[in-house]
């Protein structure tokens, strides 16, 4: 896609963008983009931790469910 653009052409584009928007707006855009990426990473880490906790809880519950030592004996039906 960018194989036809060389470094001098990218430099000219950068100068034009700086002239149009100014350094302050570009700096604010970079700061906003950085905070978005940081928030996304934090959310992904929280989701991964929640997933691991659910997996741990489900594996503990399945171990408890598989314990048949405390299962009451079935009583015979009367009248059958």
Secondary structure, DSSP 8 states (H G I E B T S, - for coil): --TT--HHHHHHHHHHHHHHHHHHHHHHHHHHHHHHHHHHHHHHHHHHHHHHHHHHHHHHHHHHHT--TT-------TT-
